[in-house]
Amino acid sequence: MSPSTPPPAAASTARVATPAKTLLRAPSSPHPSRLPHISMSTSSPRAPPLAAAAGGRGAAAVAPSLLAADPGHREAVLLAARAAMGNCLGETRLDLAVPGLRLAAKGKVRDVYESGEHLVLVTTDRQSAFDRVLASIPFKGQVLNETSLWWFNRTRHITPNAVVSSPDKNVTIAKRCTVFPVEFVVRGFVTGTTDTSLWTVYNKGVRNYCGNALPNGMVKNQKLSANILTPTTKAADHDVPVTPDEIIKSGLMSKDDFDEAGSKALSLFAYGQQVALENGLILVDTKYEFGKTADGTIVLIDEVHTPDSSRYWIANSYEDRFKSGLEPENVDKEFLRLWFKDNCNPYEDKVLPEAPEELVCELAWRYIFLFETITNAKFEIPETQMQEPIHERISRNVAQALRDL
């Protein structure tokens, strides 16, 4: 499949109702493409044209804005999210429902199952921040999975990936590989609110972060002169920033492997920034994970440029808001992070307050908005979403996919 060719539409889908059935379409997308329900190889064809389906929109075009988005479309998403709050995918036990599956790992958001030489990655609706689960967000797992598939398909000119197929909107089947115990975090701006965020450490006086020298006089949300790589180790309960030298000396990765993966990460980020800007967004920072296959190939794994792994801002309001000392308009989970920081100590409190329904639904809207804005595709919900428990649908689809492998 050519990276610039829209992938085939998924079968058996229903459109969100408001309250009658209404198409969920990005306000800025006059010609939405079909859903990215695809099977991908690890070949590396030529680079796809940027935002091929975007109708030639460039950075100078009118950018989307959360504040200016079609209110009818937004209300449609919010209504659908409220209706789906009782059918979120919080936990999975596919090992009890699908013969031959073994639970290999339970992450903050993804549950990973093993089946022979393949992994089954189930993206749940769990919302994670501060190294813990905060809430369940309707449709989040589907948004993350389909966003990643879209990017996996369009970044094969930069790096091969481990994806084999996607038998369900929340599921990706991938090739088994040895995962590097390092997350490749790439940053383009001095920002953030967590303990490991660049602005947090910079504001404390740190001027060399993960091997990157930082100048004095920078302010929050300022653009860096060049994108930087700030890797972290994948510790059990939290991420620990490290320098490239520390990674190599500790034996976490060889120098050759780190250099190759680091180069891929910076190239992926630069490409992601270009695509985002063409669609009126700023890709602020993100993280990548890589693994090595049995034949020694370094491949991209996990997720790519999702609202969970990435920070996005609205492009056309950034400069004015930055000059005025205002926070950028964001299209990610940052506002939910801020709510928890304002209402508790998310790092130390054993019991966290329950996120308000309006915030949960707002985050569902922002995730769908981002998917549609980046991909220029309509977001569709399976017909069974409101009638069948998600876990039952996933179990059925995964069982069939494994029989077909």
RAFEN-V734042 format. One record per pair of residues at least 4 apart in sequence whose ideal C-beta (glycine too) atoms are under 6 Angstrom apart, sorted by the first residue. I is the first residue (numbers start at 1). J is the second residue. If there is no record, write none. Layout:
BEGIN
I_J / I_J
END
This chain:
BEGIN
1_5 / 3_48 / 3_153 / 3_154 / 3_156 / 4_48 / 4_49 / 4_52 / 6_33 / 6_34 / 7_36 / 7_38 / 9_34 / 9_35 / 10_35 / 10_37 / 12_383 / 13_380 / 13_382 / 14_381 / 14_383 / 15_21 / 15_23 / 15_380 / 16_24 / 16_76 / 16_80 / 16_381 / 17_21 / 18_22 / 18_76 / 18_79 / 22_76 / 23_378 / 24_378 / 24_379 / 25_32 / 25_378 / 26_372 / 26_373 / 27_69 / 27_70 / 27_73 / 28_64 / 29_376 / 32_376 / 32_377 / 32_378 / 33_53 / 33_376 / 33_377 / 35_377 / 36_146 / 36_149 / 36_150 / 37_166 / 38_149 / 38_153 / 39_165 / 40_152 / 40_153 / 40_163 / 42_160 / 44_156 / 44_157 / 44_160 / 47_157 / 48_154 / 50_274 / 50_275 / 50_278 / 51_275 / 51_278 / 51_279 / 53_376 / 54_278 / 54_376 / 57_61 / 57_278 / 58_278 / 59_277 / 63_280 / 63_315 / 63_316 / 64_280 / 64_373 / 65_314 / 66_329 / 69_74 / 74_365 / 77_365 / 77_368 / 78_361 / 78_365 / 81_138 / 81_361 / 81_364 / 82_361 / 84_138 / 85_138 / 88_125 / 88_136 / 88_138 / 89_124 / 89_125 / 89_141 / 89_390 / 90_136 / 92_111 / 92_122 / 94_98 / 94_101 / 94_113 / 94_395 / 95_101 / 95_102 / 95_103 / 97_395 / 98_395 / 98_398 / 98_399 / 100_115 / 101_113 / 101_115 / 102_114 / 103_113 / 104_112 / 104_114 / 105_112 / 106_111 / 108_128 / 109_124 / 109_126 / 109_128 / 110_121 / 110_123 / 111_122 / 112_119 / 112_121 / 113_120 / 115_402 / 117_176 / 118_173 / 119_174 / 119_176 / 120_173 / 120_398 / 121_172 / 122_170 / 122_171 / 123_141 / 123_144 / 123_145 / 123_170 / 124_141 / 125_136 / 125_137 / 125_140 / 125_141 / 126_133 / 126_136 / 127_134 / 127_135 / 127_137 / 128_133 / 129_134 / 129_337 / 130_346 / 130_347 / 131_237 / 131_238 / 135_355 / 135_360 / 137_360 / 137_363 / 137_364 / 138_364 / 139_143 / 139_364 / 140_367 / 141_170 / 142_169 / 142_170 / 143_147 / 143_367 / 143_371 / 144_306 / 144_308 / 145_170 / 147_306 / 147_371 / 148_152 / 148_303 / 148_304 / 148_306 / 149_166 / 150_375 / 151_155 / 151_304 / 151_305 / 152_161 / 152_163 / 152_304 / 155_268 / 158_267 / 158_268 / 159_264 / 159_300 / 160_299 / 161_299 / 161_300 / 162_174 / 162_175 / 162_177 / 162_299 / 162_301 / 163_172 / 163_174 / 164_173 / 164_174 / 164_175 / 165_173 / 166_172 / 167_171 / 167_397 / 167_398 / 167_401 / 168_394 / 168_397 / 170_394 / 171_394 / 171_398 / 177_291 / 177_292 / 177_293 / 178_291 / 178_292 / 179_291 / 180_253 / 180_290 / 181_234 / 181_252 / 182_231 / 182_247 / 182_252 / 183_232 / 183_234 / 183_287 / 183_289 / 184_231 / 184_265 / 184_288 / 185_230 / 185_232 / 185_287 / 186_227 / 186_229 / 186_265 / 186_269 / 186_286 / 187_198 / 187_228 / 187_230 / 187_285 / 188_224 / 188_227 / 188_284 / 189_223 / 189_284 / 190_198 / 190_199 / 190_202 / 190_218 / 190_222 / 191_199 / 191_221 / 192_197 / 192_198 / 192_199 / 193_197 / 193_337 / 195_200 / 196_241 / 198_202 / 199_203 / 199_220 / 201_206 / 201_209 / 202_206 / 207_214 / 208_213 / 210_230 / 210_241 / 210_243 / 211_243 / 211_244 / 212_228 / 218_222 / 221_322 / 221_328 / 227_269 / 229_262 / 231_242 / 232_239 / 232_240 / 232_241 / 233_240 / 233_242 / 235_240 / 242_246 / 242_247 / 245_249 / 246_250 / 247_252 / 247_253 / 247_258 / 248_255 / 253_257 / 253_258 / 258_262 / 260_298 / 261_290 / 261_298 / 265_288 / 272_283 / 272_305 / 273_283 / 276_281 / 276_283 / 279_373 / 279_374 / 280_315 / 281_312 / 281_315 / 282_313 / 282_315 / 284_311 / 284_313 / 285_311 / 286_305 / 286_309 / 286_310 / 287_309 / 289_301 / 289_302 / 290_298 / 291_299 / 291_301 / 292_298 / 293_297 / 293_299 / 303_309 / 305_310 / 307_332 / 307_367 / 307_370 / 311_332 / 312_331 / 312_332 / 313_318 / 313_328 / 313_330 / 314_329 / 317_321 / 317_329 / 318_322 / 318_328 / 321_326 / 321_328 / 330_334 / 331_366 / 331_370 / 336_363 / 340_344 / 340_346 / 343_353 / 344_349 / 344_352 / 344_353 / 345_349 / 355_359 / 355_360 / 365_369 / 368_379 / 371_375 / 371_379 / 372_379 / 381_385 / 384_388 / 384_393 / 388_392 / 388_393 / 394_398
END
